[in-house]
Amino acid sequence: MALYNQIINLSYSNYPNDFENSFTNIMKSKHITKELKKYLDDKAKRKEYWVKGYLKDYFCCGLCTTSRLESKHSVLKQYLNSGKRLTELFQVMQQLEEKEVNKMKNEIQSKQKRERTKIGNSDLVIYFKDKYSEYVIERIKDNSIDSINYKVTEVDQNQWYFFVFKNLNF
């Protein structure tokens, strides 16, 4: 029964280390078949999509569990009946969308604020704080944040020279 509960609770692991420890214990168990071990191993390869501890690192519109989605469904059910007009449903959908967008904007702003605070305490900014104006310090913070949050994209080998020279400022 303990092994069963451990398997069932894999998706609710709050941290990657918790998942890895539980998964290792399950795979070492002699009470499960090779087929089940293979199935679990295949599922573990895509753990970023279903384990709570890994979902936290990815953008998922604030929905990491179904309970939030279920609450939205219950709100929508109030308006999904034959007595309501389609325009009323549309207005409710717009309100829900606005709430989600505002929530996401607030999350992004708080993340940016944390990043600016973190960069503001870096050695680079502290070193230049006495030597340059506040405007220059803010631009250093912006450039530091941009350099940390870069996006890697694949470039055709024949075109990468052009890409490098295009982005260099001589």
C-alpha positions as CSV (number, residue, x, y, z in Angstrom):
1,M,0.0,0.0,0.0
2,A,2.9,2.4,0.8
3,L,4.4,1.7,-2.6
4,Y,1.0,2.4,-4.3
5,N,0.7,5.7,-2.5
6,Q,4.2,6.6,-3.5
7,I,3.4,6.0,-7.1
8,I,0.1,7.9,-7.0
9,N,1.8,10.9,-5.3
10,L,4.6,11.2,-7.8
11,S,2.8,14.0,-9.7
12,Y,2.3,16.0,-6.5
13,S,6.1,16.2,-5.6
14,N,6.7,19.8,-4.8
15,Y,10.5,19.7,-5.6
16,P,12.5,17.9,-8.2
17,N,14.6,16.2,-5.5
18,D,11.5,14.8,-3.9
19,F,10.4,13.4,-7.2
20,E,13.8,11.9,-8.0
21,N,14.1,10.2,-4.5
22,S,10.6,8.7,-4.7
23,F,11.1,7.6,-8.3
24,T,14.4,5.9,-7.4
25,N,12.8,4.1,-4.5
26,I,9.9,2.9,-6.7
27,M,12.3,1.7,-9.4
28,K,14.3,-0.2,-6.8
29,S,11.2,-2.0,-5.6
30,K,10.9,-5.7,-6.2
31,H,7.1,-5.6,-5.9
32,I,6.4,-4.0,-9.3
33,T,6.7,-5.7,-12.7
34,K,9.2,-4.8,-15.5
35,E,6.3,-3.5,-17.6
36,L,5.3,-1.1,-15.0
37,K,8.9,0.0,-14.4
38,K,9.3,0.6,-18.2
39,Y,6.0,2.5,-18.2
40,L,7.1,4.7,-15.3
41,D,10.5,5.3,-16.8
42,D,8.9,6.4,-20.1
43,K,6.6,8.8,-18.2
44,A,9.5,10.1,-16.2
45,K,11.2,11.2,-19.3
46,R,8.5,13.8,-19.8
47,K,8.2,14.8,-16.1
48,E,8.3,18.5,-16.9
49,Y,4.7,18.2,-18.1
50,W,3.1,16.5,-15.1
51,V,5.2,16.8,-12.0
52,K,4.3,19.8,-9.9
53,G,8.0,20.5,-8.9
54,Y,9.0,20.7,-12.5
55,L,5.9,22.7,-13.6
56,K,6.9,25.5,-11.4
57,D,9.8,26.3,-13.7
58,Y,7.6,26.7,-16.8
59,F,5.1,29.2,-17.8
60,C,1.7,27.6,-17.4
61,C,-0.7,30.7,-17.1
62,G,-0.9,30.2,-13.4
63,L,-2.6,26.8,-13.7
64,C,-0.5,24.1,-12.2
65,T,-3.3,22.2,-10.7
66,T,-6.8,21.4,-11.9
67,S,-8.5,22.9,-8.8
68,R,-8.2,26.4,-10.3
69,L,-9.5,25.3,-13.6
70,E,-12.4,23.5,-11.8
71,S,-13.3,26.8,-10.0
72,K,-13.4,28.6,-13.4
73,H,-15.6,25.9,-14.8
74,S,-18.0,26.4,-11.9
75,V,-18.2,30.1,-12.6
76,L,-18.9,29.4,-16.3
77,K,-21.6,26.9,-15.4
78,Q,-23.6,29.7,-13.8
79,Y,-23.8,31.4,-17.2
80,L,-24.1,28.4,-19.5
81,N,-27.8,27.7,-19.5
82,S,-30.6,28.4,-21.9
83,G,-31.9,31.4,-20.0
84,K,-28.8,33.5,-20.6
85,R,-28.0,35.4,-23.7
86,L,-24.8,34.9,-25.7
87,T,-23.8,38.4,-25.1
88,E,-23.9,37.9,-21.3
89,L,-21.7,34.9,-21.6
90,F,-19.3,36.9,-23.8
91,Q,-19.1,39.6,-21.1
92,V,-18.3,37.1,-18.4
93,M,-15.6,35.5,-20.6
94,Q,-14.1,39.0,-21.1
95,Q,-14.1,39.6,-17.3
96,L,-12.5,36.3,-16.6
97,E,-9.9,36.9,-19.3
98,E,-9.1,40.4,-17.9
99,K,-8.6,39.0,-14.4
100,E,-6.2,36.4,-15.8
101,V,-4.3,38.9,-17.8
102,N,-4.0,41.3,-14.8
103,K,-2.9,38.4,-12.6
104,M,-0.2,37.5,-15.2
105,K,0.9,41.1,-15.5
106,N,1.2,41.4,-11.7
107,E,3.3,38.2,-11.7
108,I,5.6,39.5,-14.4
109,Q,6.0,42.8,-12.7
110,S,6.9,41.2,-9.4
111,K,9.4,39.0,-11.1
112,Q,10.9,42.0,-12.9
113,K,11.1,43.8,-9.6
114,R,12.9,40.9,-7.9
115,E,15.3,40.7,-10.8
116,R,16.0,44.4,-10.6
117,T,16.6,44.1,-6.9
118,K,18.9,41.2,-7.4
119,I,20.9,42.9,-10.2
120,G,21.0,46.1,-8.0
121,N,22.8,44.2,-5.3
122,S,25.3,42.7,-7.8
123,D,29.0,43.6,-7.6
124,L,28.9,45.3,-11.0
125,V,26.2,47.8,-10.1
126,I,27.6,48.4,-6.6
127,Y,31.0,49.2,-8.2
128,F,29.6,51.8,-10.7
129,K,27.0,53.3,-8.3
130,D,29.3,56.0,-7.0
131,K,30.8,56.8,-10.4
132,Y,27.7,57.2,-12.6
133,S,24.3,58.8,-12.5
134,E,21.1,56.9,-11.6
135,Y,20.1,56.9,-15.2
136,V,23.4,55.0,-16.2
137,I,22.9,52.6,-13.3
138,E,19.3,51.8,-14.5
139,R,20.6,51.2,-18.0
140,I,23.3,48.8,-16.6
141,K,20.5,47.0,-14.7
142,D,18.5,46.7,-17.9
143,N,21.4,45.4,-20.0
144,S,22.3,43.0,-17.2
145,I,18.8,41.6,-17.1
146,D,18.7,41.3,-20.9
147,S,22.0,39.5,-21.0
148,I,20.9,37.0,-18.3
149,N,17.5,36.4,-19.9
150,Y,18.6,35.6,-23.4
151,K,16.9,33.3,-25.8
152,V,18.9,30.7,-27.6
153,T,17.9,30.1,-31.2
154,E,19.3,27.8,-33.8
155,V,20.9,29.6,-36.8
156,D,21.9,28.1,-40.1
157,Q,25.7,27.6,-40.2
158,N,26.0,29.5,-43.4
159,Q,24.2,32.5,-42.0
160,W,25.8,32.8,-38.5
161,Y,28.7,35.0,-39.8
162,F,26.2,37.5,-41.1
163,F,24.3,37.3,-37.8
164,V,27.4,38.0,-35.7
165,F,28.6,40.9,-37.9
166,K,25.1,42.3,-38.1
167,N,24.8,42.4,-34.3
168,L,28.3,43.8,-33.6
169,N,28.5,47.6,-33.1
170,F,31.7,48.9,-34.7
